[in-house]
Amino acid sequence: MLHEYPQSLLIVDDHPLFRKGVRYLVNMVPGFTIIGEASNGQEGIDLAQTLAPDMILLDLHMKDMSGIDVLKVIKASGLDCRVVMLTVSDQTEDLVAALRAGADGYLLKEMEPEDLVDKLAEAAAGQIILTERMVNVLAHAMRNDSNQPKTRSEAGLTDQEQRILELVASGKSNKLVARELNIAEGTVKVHVKHLLRKLNLRSRLEVVVWYAEQQK
């Protein structure tokens, strides 16, 4: 349930009507509070640093600076918040760029309102989120990458790395993985870094999709 994960949200989008729609939708959901809105990238960065929200809903294409550039600044600043891209773009290059810049999710604006709420609840619970359509887009891009190991054994994963792979693939954050395995969060981060290197991947979301492809 959403109320189990109280979340403060910042919306960064240069379309006033869309911001109004998201605010209206989110305000109807117990547990979520919109604490700020930004109409451009720089304002979004400034508000993120001032308000320290739990989650940022970030548009990809804005006039002053791209959502990818905003995302990179936010991630580099060390802010402890989840950043979910909310965009009209279903282009592979935009998805991959966002994931490799550290996005915690990638959702399409065309989603049904109830689906958006469900995905935000998953993000609030520490999961990494993609719409099913974008999972398929990413999977197709990864299948065409000849440098990707096709199996766990080919990747040479240790037993602990395989356990962490399964937990990350289920959408769990480093904090939740650490709790599950009773190890330090810093240790999980090291293992995830090794995982990404061995699988020739650049983001946790790519790990989720790679793992799903192995189950087929």
Secondary structure in CASP SS format (residue, H / E / C, confidence):
PFRMAT SS
TARGET T0000
AUTHOR 0000-0000-0000
METHOD secondary structure of the structure
MODEL  1
M C 1.00
L H 1.00
H H 1.00
E H 1.00
Y C 1.00
P C 1.00
Q E 1.00
S E 1.00
L E 1.00
L E 1.00
I E 1.00
V E 1.00
D C 1.00
D C 1.00
H C 1.00
P H 1.00
L H 1.00
F H 1.00
R H 1.00
K H 1.00
G H 1.00
V H 1.00
R H 1.00
Y H 1.00
L H 1.00
V H 1.00
N H 1.00
M C 1.00
V C 1.00
P C 1.00
G C 1.00
F E 1.00
T E 1.00
I E 1.00
I E 1.00
G E 1.00
E E 1.00
A E 1.00
S C 1.00
N C 1.00
G H 1.00
Q H 1.00
E H 1.00
G H 1.00
I H 1.00
D H 1.00
L H 1.00
A H 1.00
Q H 1.00
T H 1.00
L H 1.00
A C 1.00
P C 1.00
D C 1.00
M E 1.00
I E 1.00
L E 1.00
L E 1.00
D C 1.00
L C 1.00
H C 1.00
M C 1.00
K C 1.00
D C 1.00
M C 1.00
S C 1.00
G H 1.00
I H 1.00
D H 1.00
V H 1.00
L H 1.00
K H 1.00
V H 1.00
I H 1.00
K H 1.00
A H 1.00
S C 1.00
G C 1.00
L C 1.00
D C 1.00
C C 1.00
R E 1.00
V E 1.00
V E 1.00
M E 1.00
L E 1.00
T E 1.00
V C 1.00
S C 1.00
D C 1.00
Q C 1.00
T H 1.00
E H 1.00
D H 1.00
L H 1.00
V H 1.00
A H 1.00
A H 1.00
L H 1.00
R H 1.00
A C 1.00
G C 1.00
A C 1.00
D C 1.00
G E 1.00
Y E 1.00
L E 1.00
L E 1.00
K C 1.00
E C 1.00
M C 1.00
E C 1.00
P H 1.00
E H 1.00
D H 1.00
L H 1.00
V H 1.00
D H 1.00
K H 1.00
L H 1.00
A H 1.00
E H 1.00
A H 1.00
A H 1.00
A C 1.00
G C 1.00
Q C 1.00
I C 1.00
I E 1.00
L E 1.00
T C 1.00
E H 1.00
R H 1.00
M H 1.00
V H 1.00
N H 1.00
V H 1.00
L H 1.00
A H 1.00
H H 1.00
A H 1.00
M H 1.00
R H 1.00
N C 1.00
D C 1.00
S C 1.00
N C 1.00
Q C 1.00
P C 1.00
K C 1.00
T C 1.00
R H 1.00
S H 1.00
E H 1.00
A H 1.00
G C 1.00
L C 1.00
T C 1.00
D H 1.00
Q H 1.00
E H 1.00
Q H 1.00
R H 1.00
I H 1.00
L H 1.00
E H 1.00
L H 1.00
V H 1.00
A H 1.00
S C 1.00
G C 1.00
K C 1.00
S C 1.00
N H 1.00
K H 1.00
L H 1.00
V H 1.00
A H 1.00
R H 1.00
E H 1.00
L H 1.00
N C 1.00
I C 1.00
A C 1.00
E H 1.00
G H 1.00
T H 1.00
V H 1.00
K H 1.00
V H 1.00
H H 1.00
V H 1.00
K H 1.00
H H 1.00
L H 1.00
L H 1.00
R H 1.00
K H 1.00
L H 1.00
N C 1.00
L C 1.00
R C 1.00
S C 1.00
R H 1.00
L H 1.00
E H 1.00
V H 1.00
V H 1.00
V H 1.00
W H 1.00
Y H 1.00
A H 1.00
E H 1.00
Q H 1.00
Q C 1.00
K C 1.00
END
